[in-house]
Amino acid sequence: MKYINGTARIIIIYILCMIAGQAVAVGIGLALDSYSKTVALSVFIPLYYAMYWLAWRVALLIADKSPESEPDSAGGGSRAKAAIWLLAPAVVAADLCD
């Protein structure tokens, strides 16, 4: 992955984390399905949506720890930290107001 830029690296890591996370959510849902369909569905749906958030955080964490995430000359922070800013516009607005 040496020739992949930071954004593409984060997206690839995110997709891989999503595949693994959704497989876990489906496995838990199927395991609970024999017990009760209502319980299985009520556990699966929150897990399914939580995996999107968790996979993004894990992808940013992994990309931030990689040796290629050296501080860039423009902002002084890593590309993963810039991606976090894109997820939290309110934080950016608050930082700019200070």
Secondary structure, DSSP 8 states (H G I E B T S, - for coil): -TTS-HHHHHHHHHHHHHHHHHHHHHHHHHHHHTT-HHHHHHHHHHHHHHHHHHHHHHHHHHHHHSTT----TTTSS-HHHHHHHHH-HHHHHHHHH-
